[in-house]
Amino acid sequence: MKDPTVDSQPYVRPSQDPPPYPGLPDGPNYPGPPGPNYNDPRTGQSYPGYPISSQPQVTVVHPSSTTIYPAVVIANSMSPNPSPYVCRSCNQQIITRVERTPSLRTHLLALMLCILGCWPCVCLPYCVDTCNNAEHYCTNCNAYVGSYVG
């Protein structure tokens, strides 16, 4: 059964535009009280509307969110030898103390010498300073400062 309230024809927009809205009446006689007149103390002229102030206008803008600054990383200029440095723990100008520690590279060189048949020379990478990492420590407070991977 067909519903009599549903029309099978598509909706067609009327060709006429709606009537215009009434605006303000023409002329200077619009409703409302007139604004006060203000005198400019510098020129003596009278101005309707806002007062003229001899003080500067200041607008304060508060940021809506906090500003995030990127971190700046300053690279250490560590060397394989003792280096001058300002310790971050004790804030003293020091010359670092260097301790040599074997690294993965040291162990791989020893393994390579063993595989190649030079097993009597396996201890050589552990004795050469350039095959080990140089770890720098503060001479004042013994704090770790950094390391040099050569």
HELIX and SHEET records of a PDB file:
HELIX    1   1 LEU A  104  ILE A  115  1                                  12    
HELIX    2   2 TRP A  119  CYS A  121  5                                   3    
HELIX    3   3 LEU A  124  CYS A  127  1                                   4    
HELIX    4   4 ASP A  129  CYS A  131  5                                   3    
SHEET    1   A 2 ASN A  37  ASN A  39  0                                        
SHEET    2   A 2 SER A  46  PRO A  48 -1                                        
SHEET    1   B 2 PRO A  84  VAL A  86  0                                        
SHEET    2   B 2 GLN A  93  ILE A  95 -1                                        
SHEET    1   C 3 ARG A  97  PRO A 102  0                                        
SHEET    2   C 3 ASN A 132  TYR A 137 -1                                        
SHEET    3   C 3 TYR A 144  TYR A 148 -1                                        
END                                                                             
